[in-house]
Amino acid sequence: MRRFRGAASHGAVFLAAVLLAAGPLAGQDPRARFSRHLGAVYAARTLSVIDAGVRDGLPRGLLIDKAMEGVAKGMAPEVVLDAVDTFAAELREAVSVVGPRAEPAALEKTADALRRGVGRALLTRLGRERADDFPLLIVSLEELLDAGVELSLAEDLVRYAVSEEFDSDAVLRLPASVKLVVRECGDGQAESCWSRATVRECARIMPTRPCPTRALADAARSAAGRSLLARADVPTSVATEH
C-alpha cells in the first residue's frame, strides 16, 4: 500500500511539472485544478497510461492534452482515465497505419479518420505520398463526411484529387464545392444542373488539372440525399415551429 501511495505522489508531482509549462487553464492554476479534479490515485493511473504510451513511441503531448481536455470539460476522474486509455489505443492503431515517424498532428488525424471508418489503405497512401500536408487532407475528408457525403464517395473524391496532384488548397476547397453544388441543384433539379454546377466548380478548384466532375457530382448528390433524409426525420411539430 505504501508503494502505491508513492506512485500516486510521483504521478501528482510529474503532472504538476508538466502543467507548469502548459499555461493557465480557464483562468485557474492548472496544477491545482488537475489534482483537485482527478486526485492522487487517478493522477497516478493516468500517468501510468501516458508513460506506457510514450514507451510505445506515442507523443506525450497528445496524451497530456487528452487528459487536460477531460479535466477542462469536468469529466469524472474515471472517465478521464478511460478517455486517455482509449486515445492511446487509437494512436497505437494510427502508428500501425502511418508509421512511428509520423508527426503528432498526422497521428492524431489518422486516429480521427480511423474512428470514422476511413480505410487503412487510403490513409497509408496519403501518409506516404502527401506526408507534408497529410493532416489537411484528412481535414478535407472529414468535412466532406460532415457535409453528408457517403464515406466511399468522400474517399473516392480525395483519392482522385491526390492522383491528379491537387495541391492542399484545392483539396481543402472540395467540401465547400460540394455544398455549393448541393445548394444550387439539391432540390430535384435536372441532370443538366448537376453537370453545369460540377464543371464550374471543378474549373474553380483546379483550373490547370483534370477535375473529377463525376465524383464531385456523386458526392454532392449523396450529401443532398442525406440532407433530405435528415429533414424527413424531423417531427412535423418541430418543423412547423420554425
Beta strands, then each sheet from edge to edge (+ up, - down):
end
